[in-house]
């Protein structure tokens, strides 16, 4: 009988290691937490498809011993929609980054959330285009230093979890490293949710964003993220005035509502049209 650690290893392609990820970036943690959530769901990997676009985080499907699609930049959600429509019995999981999801893929992201196709989107946010040179992305904080904002970013960043909620995603959550059990439980809920589930995970980018902004590697980078965030439970206990002054990013489960799922509604329409013919 395999113990849990051995089961997790069986999900991976051993020939793909060592990984390409920089030490301390956190993407490996996301893969570990996702596989543990999949294991708890007892999913049959022959019925799971992993998709990604372009970027550091988008390399993750290659490490999983399952069917995957490494798509063009920003188009992972359109491919994922096609996969789910072609076979609604499949579990569809998308790995994407802040640039891939909110930059070139921003319009697809908004409409995928609005359309509510049953898929789990795990967006890994490291505040820059880490793989292609450390340029600023739609989530780079104000004053953040990148290769394209050497004197500090002056643009207000997107709050992608807030954007997902506004676009109609029924399940939205966000976590940072250091909350492994909570992240695993959240990804599990996202996979089991019928509809578009969006999980944002904020991670450090030691080679790109971290180095330019003098964020120390290791525990210091995790502490930096913790200082920037506030748990939703703590935020909810703030007074109205304190909430108005709050500048910290809210982490935790942010939205969990019920909505009609697109592929189910599409099948109903097709069946009704068959009856009329």
Protein Blocks (a to p, Z undefined) as FASTA:
>chain_A
ZZfklmmmmmpcfklpccfbdehklmmmmmmmmmmmmmmnopafklcccdddedjklmmm
mmpccddddddehilmmmmmmmmmmmmmbccdddddfklmmmmmmmmmmmmmmnopacdd
ddddehiafknnopacfklcghiacfklmnopabdcddfklmmmmnopabdcdddehilm
lmmmmmmmmmmpgcjdddddddddfklmmmmnopaehjllmmmmmmmpccfklmmmpcfk
lmmmpcbdcedjfbdcddddfklmmmmmmmmmmmmZZ
